Amino acid sequence: MKKPINWFWSQPVLLVTLTTLFWAGNTVAGKAAVGEVSPALLTFSRWGLLTIVLPLFYARQMRSTWPVLRQKRLYILAMGALGLAAFNLLFYVSAHYTTAVNIGILQGAIPIIVLIGAFFLYGARVSGVQIIGVIIGLIGVVTVALRGVPLQLSDFSLNHGDLMMAGACVLYAGYTLGLKTRPTVSGIVLFTYFAIAGAFLSAPFAIYEWWNGSIIWPTATGWVVIAYVTIFPSFLAQIFFLRSVDLIGPGRSGVFVNLTPIFSALLAVLLLGELFQLYHGISLTLVIIGLWLARDLSAGQPTKRGSPS
């Protein structure tokens, strides 16, 4: 009989489902952080704490891979800037202006943007079905951004938070595309270096918040948010996702990422009491259909995929 931990560690569907649930929880945490801890301080705290925690587990691997990674210092800084510092800063700022439901649905567009970027940057082959999926997914994103009212295009009354989140999605898509040229080292070790870069690059923004008087030092709720985003979407989700990739491959694991906007919407309604309106349902349906059609069909092939953390 397997020990519980061994059984758990051999269940890829459970691991990757928990991963997407943790990522979705980051959406709720970002909204819960409003008024409890300022965005830049939250971003710096998240990656700063990981900079302390991760080396405790992976110091030996970090030392052994440094001769390779020292040649990629600019790459590490760029990835830390795109996928960790800038993405999360925009993510948490957007929560001040839009709903967690909207953030979750818009976040679902990242794989679609990645597919578009892979086509233009790397000449990736895109099928007709995937093109249809991209179009449907983008229609879903536009639907939620316009609150289901097409006439808003004429007066440009788009929500600032939605625009910030859309920009964050583009940044994270850039981060994901950058993983294609990643060095051949352990994923979690490389992520540790990204976290160090993310902490270093987000620190000036936290200092600026303090300088201009907009900083909000963590309340009790703020500390809970910091603890959650550090432990679950940042640490455990990365480990669980990498393990699921080991067990069933990146293609099949990546399909489960489509659950993130669904879980985000459900958690926002259940935990934050946000309204789930008709246009949310239409948009979420379109995004999920788009993601399914545009998904990477090369299950089991050695690809490099990012995670919306």
C-alpha positions as CSV (number, residue, x, y, z in Angstrom):
1,M,0.0,0.0,0.0
2,K,1.4,3.4,-1.0
3,K,2.0,6.0,1.6
4,P,-0.4,9.0,1.2
5,I,2.4,11.3,0.0
6,N,3.6,8.8,-2.6
7,W,0.0,8.3,-3.8
8,F,-0.5,12.0,-4.0
9,W,2.7,12.5,-5.9
10,S,1.7,10.0,-8.5
11,Q,-1.7,11.6,-9.4
12,P,-1.1,14.0,-12.3
13,V,-4.7,15.1,-12.8
14,L,-5.0,16.0,-9.1
15,L,-1.7,17.8,-9.1
16,V,-2.4,19.9,-12.2
17,T,-6.0,20.6,-11.1
18,L,-4.7,21.9,-7.8
19,T,-2.2,24.0,-9.7
20,T,-4.9,25.8,-11.7
21,L,-6.9,26.2,-8.6
22,F,-4.0,27.9,-6.9
23,W,-3.4,30.2,-9.9
24,A,-7.1,31.1,-9.9
25,G,-6.8,31.9,-6.2
26,N,-4.2,34.5,-7.1
27,T,-7.0,36.4,-8.8
28,V,-9.1,36.5,-5.7
29,A,-6.0,37.3,-3.6
30,G,-5.2,40.3,-5.8
31,K,-8.7,41.6,-5.3
32,A,-8.6,40.9,-1.6
33,A,-5.4,42.8,-1.3
34,V,-7.0,46.1,-2.3
35,G,-6.7,48.5,0.7
36,E,-4.8,45.8,2.7
37,V,-1.4,45.9,1.0
38,S,-0.2,48.1,-1.9
39,P,0.4,46.5,-5.3
40,A,4.1,47.1,-5.6
41,L,4.8,46.0,-2.0
42,L,2.7,42.9,-2.6
43,T,4.7,42.1,-5.8
44,F,8.0,42.6,-4.0
45,S,7.0,40.7,-0.9
46,R,5.9,37.7,-3.1
47,W,9.1,37.3,-5.0
48,G,11.3,38.5,-2.1
49,L,10.0,35.8,0.2
50,L,10.5,33.2,-2.5
51,T,14.1,34.5,-2.9
52,I,14.6,33.4,0.7
53,V,12.6,30.2,0.6
54,L,13.5,28.5,-2.7
55,P,17.3,28.5,-2.2
56,L,16.7,26.6,1.1
57,F,15.5,23.7,-1.0
58,Y,17.5,24.1,-4.2
59,A,20.8,25.8,-3.2
60,R,23.0,22.8,-4.4
61,Q,21.3,22.7,-7.8
62,M,21.6,26.5,-8.1
63,R,25.3,26.3,-7.5
64,S,25.8,23.5,-10.0
65,T,23.9,25.3,-12.7
66,W,25.3,28.8,-12.2
67,P,28.3,28.3,-14.6
68,V,25.7,27.8,-17.3
69,L,23.2,30.5,-16.2
70,R,25.8,33.2,-15.6
71,Q,26.1,33.5,-19.4
72,K,22.3,34.1,-19.4
73,R,22.1,37.0,-16.9
74,L,20.4,39.4,-19.2
75,Y,17.9,36.7,-20.2
76,I,17.2,35.9,-16.5
77,L,16.6,39.6,-15.8
78,A,14.4,40.0,-18.8
79,M,12.3,37.0,-17.9
80,G,12.0,38.1,-14.3
81,A,10.9,41.6,-15.5
82,L,8.3,40.3,-17.9
83,G,6.7,37.3,-16.2
84,L,7.2,38.1,-12.5
85,A,7.7,41.8,-11.7
86,A,5.8,43.7,-14.4
87,F,3.1,41.1,-15.0
88,N,2.2,40.9,-11.3
89,L,2.5,44.6,-10.7
90,L,-0.1,45.3,-13.5
91,F,-2.1,42.3,-12.3
92,Y,-2.4,43.6,-8.7
93,V,-3.0,47.3,-9.8
94,S,-5.7,46.2,-12.2
95,A,-7.6,44.6,-9.2
96,H,-8.2,48.2,-8.0
97,Y,-10.2,49.0,-11.0
98,T,-11.9,45.9,-12.2
99,T,-13.5,42.7,-10.9
100,A,-11.8,39.4,-10.1
101,V,-14.2,37.7,-12.6
102,N,-12.9,40.0,-15.4
103,I,-9.3,39.4,-14.4
104,G,-9.7,35.7,-14.5
105,I,-11.4,35.7,-17.9
106,L,-8.9,38.0,-19.4
107,Q,-6.1,35.9,-18.1
108,G,-7.5,33.1,-20.1
109,A,-6.3,34.9,-23.2
110,I,-2.6,34.3,-22.5
111,P,-2.3,31.0,-24.3
112,I,-4.1,32.6,-27.3
113,I,-1.6,35.5,-27.4
114,V,1.2,33.0,-27.1
115,L,0.0,31.1,-30.1
116,I,-0.1,34.3,-32.1
117,G,3.4,35.3,-30.9
118,A,4.8,31.8,-31.7
119,F,3.5,32.2,-35.3
120,F,5.1,35.6,-35.8
121,L,8.3,35.1,-33.8
122,Y,9.2,31.5,-34.4
123,G,7.2,30.6,-37.5
124,A,5.2,28.0,-35.6
125,R,2.7,26.0,-37.7
126,V,-0.9,27.1,-37.0
127,S,-3.8,25.1,-38.2
128,G,-7.1,26.5,-39.5
129,V,-8.8,25.1,-36.4
130,Q,-6.4,27.0,-34.2
131,I,-6.9,30.2,-36.1
132,I,-10.7,29.9,-35.5
133,G,-9.9,29.2,-31.8
134,V,-7.8,32.4,-31.7
135,I,-10.6,34.5,-33.2
136,I,-13.3,33.0,-30.9
137,G,-11.1,33.5,-27.8
138,L,-10.3,37.2,-28.7
139,I,-14.0,37.8,-29.3
140,G,-14.6,36.5,-25.7
141,V,-11.9,38.8,-24.3
142,V,-13.4,41.8,-26.2
143,T,-16.8,40.9,-24.9
144,V,-15.8,41.0,-21.2
145,A,-13.7,44.2,-21.8
146,L,-16.8,45.9,-23.3
147,R,-19.1,44.6,-20.6
148,G,-21.1,43.0,-23.3
149,V,-22.0,46.3,-24.9
150,P,-20.4,46.8,-28.3
151,L,-21.4,50.5,-28.4
152,Q,-18.7,51.1,-25.9
153,L,-16.2,50.9,-28.7
154,S,-17.6,54.2,-30.0
155,D,-16.9,56.2,-26.8
156,F,-13.8,54.4,-25.7
157,S,-15.2,53.8,-22.2
158,L,-13.1,50.8,-21.5
159,N,-12.3,50.0,-17.9
160,H,-8.7,51.0,-17.0
161,G,-8.3,47.8,-15.0
162,D,-9.3,45.6,-17.9
163,L,-6.8,47.4,-20.1
164,M,-4.0,47.0,-17.5
165,M,-4.9,43.3,-17.2
166,A,-4.8,43.0,-21.0
167,G,-1.3,44.5,-21.0
168,A,-0.3,42.1,-18.2
169,C,-1.4,39.2,-20.4
170,V,0.7,40.4,-23.2
171,L,3.7,40.7,-20.9
172,Y,3.2,37.1,-19.6
173,A,2.8,35.8,-23.1
174,G,6.2,37.4,-23.9
175,Y,7.6,35.6,-20.8
176,T,6.1,32.3,-22.0
177,L,7.5,32.7,-25.5
178,G,10.9,33.5,-24.0
179,L,10.9,30.0,-22.3
180,K,11.4,28.6,-25.8
181,T,15.1,29.7,-25.6
182,R,15.6,28.8,-22.0
183,P,18.8,27.1,-20.9
184,T,18.7,23.3,-20.4
185,V,18.6,23.3,-16.7
186,S,16.0,22.2,-14.1
187,G,12.8,24.2,-14.4
188,I,12.4,24.9,-10.7
189,V,16.0,26.1,-10.4
190,L,15.6,28.4,-13.4
191,F,12.4,29.7,-11.8
192,T,14.3,30.4,-8.6
193,Y,16.6,32.6,-10.5
194,F,13.7,34.3,-12.2
195,A,12.2,34.9,-8.7
196,I,15.4,36.6,-7.6
197,A,15.3,38.8,-10.6
198,G,11.6,39.5,-10.0
199,A,12.3,40.6,-6.4
200,F,15.3,42.8,-7.5
201,L,13.3,44.5,-10.3
202,S,10.1,45.0,-8.3
203,A,11.9,46.6,-5.3
204,P,12.2,50.1,-7.0
205,F,8.4,50.2,-7.4
206,A,7.9,49.4,-3.8
207,I,10.4,52.1,-2.8
208,Y,8.5,54.5,-5.1
209,E,5.3,53.7,-3.3
210,W,6.9,54.5,0.0
211,W,8.5,57.7,-1.4
212,N,5.2,59.1,-2.8
213,G,3.2,58.1,0.2
214,S,0.9,55.6,-1.6
215,I,2.4,52.5,0.1
216,I,0.0,50.5,2.2
217,W,1.8,48.4,4.8
218,P,0.2,45.0,5.2
219,T,-2.7,44.6,7.5
220,A,-3.6,41.2,9.0
221,T,-5.5,40.5,5.8
222,G,-2.6,41.8,3.8
223,W,-0.2,39.3,5.5
224,V,-2.6,36.5,4.7
225,V,-2.7,37.6,1.0
226,I,1.1,37.7,0.9
227,A,1.4,34.3,2.5
228,Y,-1.1,32.8,0.1
229,V,0.4,34.2,-3.1
230,T,3.9,33.2,-2.0
231,I,3.1,29.6,-0.9
232,F,0.4,28.5,-3.3
233,P,0.5,30.1,-6.8
234,S,4.2,30.8,-6.6
235,F,5.8,27.8,-4.8
236,L,3.4,24.8,-4.7
237,A,1.8,25.4,-8.1
238,Q,5.2,25.5,-9.8
239,I,6.3,22.2,-8.2
240,F,2.9,20.5,-8.9
241,F,2.8,21.6,-12.5
242,L,6.4,20.4,-13.2
243,R,5.6,17.1,-11.6
244,S,2.4,16.7,-13.7
245,V,4.5,17.4,-16.8
246,D,6.9,14.7,-15.8
247,L,4.0,12.2,-15.4
248,I,1.8,13.0,-18.5
249,G,3.8,15.4,-20.6
250,P,3.5,19.2,-21.3
251,G,0.7,18.9,-23.9
252,R,-1.8,17.1,-21.7
253,S,-0.8,19.1,-18.6
254,G,-1.2,22.3,-20.5
255,V,-4.8,21.5,-21.4
256,F,-5.7,21.8,-17.7
257,V,-4.6,25.4,-17.7
258,N,-7.9,26.1,-19.4
259,L,-9.5,25.5,-16.0
260,T,-7.9,28.7,-14.6
261,P,-10.5,31.3,-15.8
262,I,-13.3,28.9,-14.8
263,F,-11.9,28.5,-11.2
264,S,-11.2,32.3,-11.1
265,A,-14.9,33.1,-11.9
266,L,-16.2,30.6,-9.4
267,L,-13.9,31.7,-6.6
268,A,-14.7,35.4,-7.2
269,V,-18.4,34.7,-6.9
270,L,-18.1,32.3,-3.9
271,L,-15.5,34.2,-1.9
272,L,-15.9,37.8,-2.9
273,G,-19.6,37.8,-3.7
274,E,-19.0,39.3,-7.1
275,L,-21.9,39.2,-9.6
276,F,-21.6,36.8,-12.5
277,Q,-23.5,38.5,-15.3
278,L,-24.7,37.2,-18.7
279,Y,-21.9,38.7,-20.6
280,H,-19.4,37.0,-18.2
281,G,-21.0,33.7,-19.1
282,I,-20.8,34.4,-22.8
283,S,-17.3,35.6,-22.6
284,L,-16.1,32.7,-20.5
285,T,-17.7,30.2,-22.9
286,L,-16.1,31.9,-25.9
287,V,-12.6,32.0,-24.2
288,I,-12.8,28.3,-23.2
289,I,-13.9,27.2,-26.6
290,G,-11.1,29.3,-28.1
291,L,-8.6,27.8,-25.8
292,W,-9.7,24.3,-26.6
293,L,-9.5,24.8,-30.3
294,A,-6.2,26.7,-30.2
295,R,-4.6,24.3,-27.6
296,D,-1.2,22.7,-28.3
297,L,-2.1,19.3,-29.8
298,S,1.4,18.0,-29.5
299,A,0.8,16.1,-26.2
300,G,3.9,14.4,-25.0
301,Q,6.2,16.4,-27.2
302,P,9.0,18.3,-25.4
303,T,7.7,21.8,-25.3
304,K,8.3,24.6,-22.8
305,R,5.2,26.2,-21.4
306,G,4.8,29.0,-19.0
307,S,2.3,29.3,-16.1
308,P,0.1,32.2,-15.4
309,S,1.1,32.8,-11.8
